[in-house]
């Protein structure tokens, strides 16, 4: 198993850009929860804290793909350093306004400014695609590895952010996120030998990649998938609190991430055949079906026993996450022109982030209205919507893959013609 992963790191510079990419994407998992923790302590209001965090999420959804579009047009290093600098200025302003008790509106201004934070995860995957575009086996393993790295980010990041904010000083979590971003981006940008070249088509491209119909299917499905993530987190914390063991919720959610990590590691070593579009649909279906045991257990079993069974159910449910996300990123790489790959990958993560925000809000509403156990209806409903979106767009995905394969065959034929003329 490990030999598959050793092979992808055999190319010079791969370990360096993957490692620095990990550091620079940690802030994505730290800033939102860090803002909530910071402002709830300094302002005494979860309402304001939640709205400021939501403002950041919406801003990132709007500005993030535009930053990535500039990356595709002008190159990673030329764009991510200025984008990082603007983000650091916004982070500094937010921290000062929070500490100096500035009016609430100033918090929203600087939170919106943080939306230009570069999507390093998409750029890391773009580098893997540049290196192994012709070797689908290694590219599959590389995407699997990055999916596991993402899971680690979302396990470690919130723990660091919340722990520092509650034990050192309220701004510590967001401050550390800013430090990680600055150091990580500068080190990542310094890895010039592995930076993908700018395609001439990228400079001439006028329209956004969002017009790609196959990508639209992935984004819509990812909104539903994100809603699963956001609602399960909120509902599980509330359910653990209702059983009198709120502190165990972090362990239960870690089991969910652990299931995804283990599945990602194994999935990366598999040599897969068959339709990638169908594989994506099956993954989304598994994610939806895996929400059913949570709903049944939450209503039938109470106390510490219920928490144990919910943890076991989430461990199993996590198995579907990484393989589905890995397949989705592979689909983006096939559906989107190489000249717009970073933007395409950023749009999928944007859909995921919007879904997380919507799912956590919907989960909170249902909990307040009907109790914690009823909250598990939200991820189940989100999963079913994801299945509908993936099923409805299956034809688009297949058509996109067929068109890509046809373009590849035509390019190969053109290449042979040129060789023959020579």
C-alpha positions as CSV (number, residue, x, y, z in Angstrom):
1,X,0.0,0.0,0.0
2,X,2.7,2.5,1.0
3,X,4.6,1.8,-2.2
4,X,1.8,3.6,-4.2
5,X,2.3,6.7,-2.2
6,X,6.1,6.5,-2.3
7,X,5.8,6.5,-6.1
8,X,4.0,9.8,-6.3
9,X,6.6,11.5,-4.2
10,X,9.5,10.2,-6.4
11,X,9.3,13.3,-8.5
12,X,11.5,16.2,-7.2
13,X,9.6,18.9,-5.4
14,X,6.4,17.0,-4.7
15,X,6.9,16.6,-1.0
16,X,7.8,20.2,-0.7
17,X,4.7,21.6,-2.4
18,X,2.4,19.1,-0.7
19,X,3.8,19.9,2.7
20,X,3.7,23.7,2.3
21,X,0.2,23.3,0.8
22,X,-0.9,21.6,4.0
23,X,0.3,24.5,6.1
24,X,-1.2,27.2,3.9
25,X,-4.7,25.5,3.8
26,X,-4.9,25.0,7.6
27,X,-6.4,28.5,7.9
28,X,-9.5,27.5,5.9
29,X,-10.5,25.1,8.8
30,X,-9.4,27.6,11.5
31,X,-10.8,31.0,10.6
32,X,-14.6,30.4,10.7
33,X,-14.7,28.6,14.0
34,X,-11.9,30.9,15.3
35,X,-14.1,33.9,14.6
36,X,-17.1,32.4,16.3
37,X,-15.0,31.4,19.4
38,X,-13.3,34.8,19.5
39,X,-16.3,37.0,19.2
40,X,-18.5,34.9,21.5
41,X,-16.0,35.6,24.2
42,X,-15.2,39.3,23.4
43,X,-18.7,40.4,22.4
44,X,-20.7,37.9,24.4
45,X,-23.0,37.2,21.5
46,X,-23.1,34.0,19.4
47,X,-25.5,35.8,17.0
48,X,-23.0,38.4,15.9
49,X,-20.2,35.8,15.9
50,X,-22.2,33.5,13.6
51,X,-23.1,36.3,11.2
52,X,-19.5,37.5,10.9
53,X,-18.4,34.0,10.2
54,X,-21.2,33.6,7.6
55,X,-20.1,36.9,6.0
56,X,-16.6,35.4,5.6
57,X,-18.1,32.2,4.0
58,X,-20.2,34.1,1.5
59,X,-17.3,36.4,0.6
60,X,-15.0,33.4,0.1
61,X,-17.7,31.8,-2.1
62,X,-17.8,35.0,-4.3
63,X,-14.2,36.0,-4.3
64,X,-12.4,32.7,-4.1
65,X,-13.2,31.4,-7.6
66,X,-12.2,34.8,-9.0
67,X,-8.8,34.6,-7.3
68,X,-8.3,31.1,-8.7
69,X,-9.4,32.4,-12.2
70,X,-6.6,34.9,-12.0
71,X,-4.2,32.1,-10.9
72,X,-5.1,30.2,-14.1
73,X,-4.5,33.3,-16.2
74,X,-1.3,34.6,-14.6
75,X,0.3,31.8,-12.6
76,X,0.2,30.7,-9.0
77,X,3.1,32.7,-7.6
78,X,2.1,36.0,-9.1
79,X,-1.4,35.9,-7.6
80,X,-1.3,34.0,-4.3
81,X,1.3,36.2,-2.6
82,X,-0.7,39.5,-3.2
83,X,-4.0,37.6,-2.3
84,X,-2.3,36.4,0.9
85,X,-1.1,39.9,1.8
86,X,-4.6,41.3,1.4
87,X,-6.0,38.5,3.6
88,X,-3.4,39.3,6.3
89,X,-4.4,43.0,6.2
90,X,-8.1,42.0,6.7
91,X,-7.2,39.5,9.5
92,X,-5.2,42.2,11.3
93,X,-8.1,44.7,10.9
94,X,-10.6,42.1,12.3
95,X,-8.4,41.3,15.3
96,X,-7.9,45.0,16.1
97,X,-11.6,45.8,15.8
98,X,-12.5,42.9,18.0
99,X,-10.0,43.8,20.7
100,X,-10.7,47.6,20.6
101,X,-14.5,47.1,20.7
102,X,-15.0,48.8,17.4
103,X,-18.6,48.9,16.0
104,X,-20.0,45.6,14.7
105,X,-20.1,46.8,11.1
106,X,-16.3,47.0,11.0
107,X,-16.1,43.3,11.8
108,X,-18.2,42.5,8.7
109,X,-16.0,44.7,6.5
110,X,-12.8,42.9,7.4
111,X,-14.4,39.5,7.4
112,X,-15.5,40.2,3.8
113,X,-12.0,41.2,3.0
114,X,-10.7,37.8,4.2
115,X,-12.7,36.2,1.3
116,X,-9.7,36.7,-1.0
117,X,-7.8,33.9,0.8
118,X,-6.2,31.8,-1.9
119,X,-7.4,28.2,-2.3
120,X,-4.1,26.4,-2.0
121,X,-5.7,23.0,-2.0
122,X,-6.9,23.5,-5.5
123,X,-3.4,24.7,-6.5
124,X,-1.8,21.7,-5.0
125,X,-4.1,19.4,-7.0
126,X,-3.3,21.5,-10.1
127,X,0.4,20.7,-9.6
128,X,-0.3,17.0,-9.2
129,X,-2.4,17.2,-12.4
130,X,0.4,18.9,-14.3
131,X,2.9,16.2,-13.2
132,X,0.8,13.1,-13.7
133,X,-1.8,14.1,-16.3
134,X,-0.7,11.2,-18.5
135,X,-0.4,8.7,-15.6
136,X,-4.0,8.2,-14.3
137,X,-2.9,5.7,-11.7
138,X,-0.5,8.1,-10.0
139,X,-2.9,11.0,-10.3
140,X,-5.6,9.0,-8.6
141,X,-3.2,8.2,-5.7
142,X,-2.1,11.9,-5.5
143,X,-5.7,13.1,-5.3
144,X,-6.4,10.4,-2.6
145,X,-3.5,11.6,-0.6
146,X,-4.7,15.2,-0.8
147,X,-8.2,14.2,0.3
148,X,-6.6,12.6,3.4
149,X,-4.6,15.8,4.0
150,X,-7.9,17.8,3.8
151,X,-9.4,15.5,6.5
152,X,-6.4,16.1,8.7
153,X,-6.7,19.8,8.2
154,X,-10.3,19.8,9.3
155,X,-9.4,17.6,12.4
156,X,-6.4,19.6,13.5
157,X,-7.4,23.1,12.5
158,X,-10.5,23.5,14.7
159,X,-8.8,21.9,17.7
160,X,-5.9,24.4,17.5
161,X,-8.2,27.3,16.9
162,X,-10.7,26.6,19.6
163,X,-8.0,25.4,22.1
164,X,-5.9,28.5,21.7
165,X,-8.8,30.9,21.8
166,X,-10.2,29.4,25.0
167,X,-6.9,28.8,26.8
168,X,-4.5,31.6,25.7
169,X,-6.5,34.6,24.6
170,X,-9.6,35.0,22.4
171,X,-7.8,36.2,19.3
172,X,-5.2,33.5,19.4
173,X,-6.9,31.0,17.0
174,X,-7.5,33.6,14.2
175,X,-4.0,35.0,14.8
176,X,-2.4,31.6,14.3
177,X,-4.4,31.0,11.2
178,X,-3.0,34.2,9.8
179,X,0.5,33.1,10.6
180,X,0.0,29.7,9.0
181,X,-1.4,31.4,5.9
182,X,1.6,33.9,5.5
183,X,4.3,31.3,6.1
184,X,2.6,28.5,4.1
185,X,1.8,30.7,1.1
186,X,5.4,32.2,1.0
187,X,6.9,28.7,1.2
188,X,4.5,27.3,-1.4
189,X,5.0,30.1,-3.8
190,X,8.8,29.5,-3.5
191,X,8.4,26.0,-5.1
192,X,8.8,27.3,-8.6
193,X,10.1,24.1,-10.2
194,X,6.7,22.4,-9.8
195,X,4.4,25.3,-10.7
196,X,2.2,24.6,-13.7
197,X,2.9,26.8,-16.6
198,X,0.2,29.3,-17.7
199,X,-1.6,27.9,-20.7
200,X,-1.9,30.4,-23.6
201,X,-5.7,29.6,-23.6
202,X,-6.0,30.9,-20.1
203,X,-5.0,34.4,-21.0
204,X,-7.5,34.4,-23.9
205,X,-10.4,32.8,-22.0
206,X,-13.2,35.2,-21.6
207,X,-15.9,33.1,-19.9
208,X,-16.0,31.5,-16.5
209,X,-15.6,27.7,-16.2
210,X,-18.9,27.8,-14.2
211,X,-20.7,27.5,-17.6
212,X,-19.4,23.9,-17.9
213,X,-22.6,21.8,-17.5
214,X,-20.7,18.8,-16.0
215,X,-19.1,21.1,-13.4
216,X,-22.5,22.6,-12.6
217,X,-23.7,19.1,-11.6
218,X,-20.7,18.6,-9.4
219,X,-21.2,22.0,-7.7
220,X,-24.9,21.3,-7.0
221,X,-24.1,17.9,-5.6
222,X,-21.4,19.4,-3.5
223,X,-23.8,21.9,-2.0
224,X,-25.9,19.0,-0.8
225,X,-22.8,17.1,0.4
226,X,-21.6,20.2,2.3
227,X,-25.1,20.4,3.9
228,X,-24.5,16.8,5.2
229,X,-21.2,17.9,6.8
230,X,-22.5,21.1,8.4
231,X,-25.7,19.6,9.8
232,X,-24.1,16.4,11.1
233,X,-21.5,18.5,13.1
234,X,-24.2,20.7,14.7
235,X,-26.7,18.0,15.3
236,X,-24.1,15.6,16.8
237,X,-22.9,18.3,19.3
238,X,-26.5,19.0,20.3
239,X,-27.3,15.2,20.6
240,X,-24.3,14.6,22.8
241,X,-25.3,17.6,25.0
242,X,-28.9,16.2,25.2
243,X,-27.4,12.9,26.5
244,X,-25.4,14.8,29.1
245,X,-22.0,14.2,27.5
246,X,-21.3,17.2,25.2
247,X,-17.5,16.8,25.6
248,X,-17.6,13.5,23.8
249,X,-19.0,15.1,20.6
250,X,-15.5,16.0,19.4
251,X,-14.4,12.3,19.7
252,X,-17.6,11.1,17.8
253,X,-17.0,13.6,15.0
254,X,-13.3,12.6,14.9
255,X,-14.4,9.0,14.2
256,X,-16.3,10.3,11.2
257,X,-13.2,11.9,9.9
258,X,-11.2,8.8,10.8
259,X,-13.4,6.7,8.6
260,X,-12.9,9.1,5.7
261,X,-9.1,9.1,6.2
262,X,-8.8,5.3,6.2
263,X,-11.1,5.0,3.2
264,X,-9.0,7.6,1.4
265,X,-5.8,5.9,2.1
266,X,-7.1,2.5,0.8
267,X,-8.9,4.1,-2.1
268,X,-5.7,5.7,-3.3
269,X,-4.1,2.3,-3.8
270,X,-6.9,0.8,-5.9
271,X,-6.7,0.4,-9.7
272,X,-10.2,1.4,-10.7
273,X,-12.0,0.7,-14.0
274,X,-15.5,1.6,-15.2
275,X,-17.4,4.8,-15.4
276,X,-16.1,7.6,-13.2
277,X,-19.5,9.3,-13.4
278,X,-21.3,6.2,-12.1
279,X,-18.7,5.8,-9.4
280,X,-19.4,9.4,-8.2
281,X,-23.2,8.7,-8.2
282,X,-22.6,5.5,-6.1
283,X,-20.5,7.4,-3.6
284,X,-23.2,10.1,-3.2
285,X,-25.8,7.4,-2.8
286,X,-23.7,5.7,-0.1
287,X,-23.4,9.0,1.8
288,X,-27.1,9.5,1.8
289,X,-28.0,5.9,2.9
290,X,-25.4,6.1,5.7
291,X,-27.4,8.9,7.3
292,X,-30.3,6.5,7.9
293,X,-28.7,4.6,10.9
294,X,-28.0,7.9,12.6
295,X,-31.6,8.9,12.5
296,X,-32.8,5.5,13.8
297,X,-30.2,5.3,16.6
298,X,-30.8,8.9,17.8
299,X,-34.5,8.1,18.3
300,X,-34.1,4.6,19.7
301,X,-31.1,4.6,22.0
302,X,-30.3,7.2,24.7
303,X,-27.5,7.9,27.1
304,X,-23.9,6.9,26.6
305,X,-25.0,3.8,24.7
306,X,-26.6,6.0,22.0
307,X,-23.4,8.0,21.7
308,X,-21.3,4.9,21.2
309,X,-23.6,3.6,18.5
310,X,-23.8,7.0,16.8
311,X,-20.0,7.1,16.8
312,X,-19.8,3.6,15.2
313,X,-22.4,4.7,12.6
314,X,-20.4,7.8,11.7
315,X,-17.2,5.8,11.4
316,X,-18.9,3.7,8.8
317,X,-20.5,6.7,7.2
318,X,-17.1,8.3,6.8
319,X,-16.0,5.6,4.4
320,X,-18.0,7.2,1.6
321,X,-16.5,10.7,2.0
322,X,-13.0,10.6,0.7
323,X,-13.7,8.2,-2.2
324,X,-16.5,10.5,-3.4
325,X,-14.5,13.7,-3.1
326,X,-11.5,12.1,-4.8
327,X,-13.7,11.0,-7.7
328,X,-15.2,14.4,-7.9
329,X,-11.8,16.1,-8.2
330,X,-10.8,13.6,-10.9
331,X,-14.0,14.5,-12.7
332,X,-13.1,18.2,-12.6
333,X,-9.7,17.4,-14.0
334,X,-11.4,15.6,-16.9
335,X,-14.3,18.0,-17.5
336,X,-12.5,21.3,-17.2
337,X,-9.8,22.6,-19.6
338,X,-6.3,22.5,-18.2
339,X,-6.2,26.3,-18.6
340,X,-9.0,26.7,-16.0
341,X,-8.3,23.8,-13.7
342,X,-7.7,25.8,-10.5
343,X,-10.9,27.8,-11.0
344,X,-12.8,24.6,-11.6
345,X,-11.6,22.9,-8.4
346,X,-12.2,26.1,-6.4
347,X,-15.9,26.2,-7.6
348,X,-16.4,22.7,-6.2
349,X,-15.0,23.6,-2.8
350,X,-17.1,26.8,-2.9
351,X,-20.2,24.7,-3.4
352,X,-19.1,22.5,-0.4
353,X,-18.6,25.5,1.8
354,X,-22.0,27.0,0.9
355,X,-23.6,23.7,1.7
356,X,-21.8,23.5,5.1
357,X,-23.2,27.0,6.0
358,X,-26.7,26.0,4.9
359,X,-26.6,22.6,6.6
360,X,-25.4,24.0,9.9
361,X,-28.1,26.7,9.9
362,X,-30.9,24.2,8.9
363,X,-29.7,21.7,11.6
364,X,-29.8,24.4,14.2
365,X,-33.4,25.4,13.2
366,X,-34.6,21.8,13.4
367,X,-32.9,21.3,16.8
368,X,-34.5,24.4,18.2
369,X,-37.9,23.4,16.9
370,X,-38.0,19.6,17.4
371,X,-35.0,18.5,19.4
372,X,-31.5,17.1,18.7
373,X,-32.6,13.6,17.6
374,X,-34.9,15.1,14.9
375,X,-31.9,17.1,13.7
376,X,-30.6,14.0,11.9
377,X,-33.4,14.4,9.4
378,X,-31.5,17.3,7.9
379,X,-28.4,15.4,6.7
380,X,-30.6,12.6,5.4
381,X,-32.7,15.1,3.4
382,X,-29.5,16.8,2.2
383,X,-28.1,13.4,1.1
384,X,-31.3,12.6,-0.9
385,X,-31.0,16.0,-2.6
386,X,-27.4,15.1,-3.5
387,X,-28.5,11.8,-5.0
388,X,-31.2,13.6,-7.1
389,X,-28.6,16.2,-8.3
390,X,-26.0,13.6,-9.2
391,X,-28.6,11.3,-10.9
392,X,-30.1,14.2,-12.8
393,X,-26.7,15.3,-14.0
394,X,-25.3,11.9,-14.7
395,X,-25.9,12.4,-18.4
396,X,-24.0,15.7,-18.3
397,X,-21.0,14.1,-16.6
398,X,-21.0,11.2,-19.1
399,X,-21.2,13.6,-22.0
400,X,-18.4,15.7,-20.7
401,X,-16.2,12.7,-20.2
402,X,-17.0,11.5,-23.7
403,X,-16.2,14.9,-25.2
404,X,-12.9,15.0,-23.3
405,X,-12.0,11.6,-24.5
406,X,-12.9,12.6,-28.1
407,X,-10.8,15.7,-27.8
408,X,-7.9,13.7,-26.5
409,X,-8.2,11.2,-29.4
410,X,-8.3,14.1,-31.9
411,X,-5.3,15.7,-30.4
412,X,-3.4,12.4,-30.6
413,X,-4.4,12.0,-34.2
414,X,-3.3,15.5,-35.0
415,X,0.0,14.8,-33.3
416,X,0.5,11.7,-35.5
417,X,-0.3,13.7,-38.6
418,X,2.4,16.2,-37.8
419,X,4.9,13.5,-37.1
420,X,4.1,11.9,-40.4
421,X,4.5,15.2,-42.3
422,X,7.9,15.5,-40.7
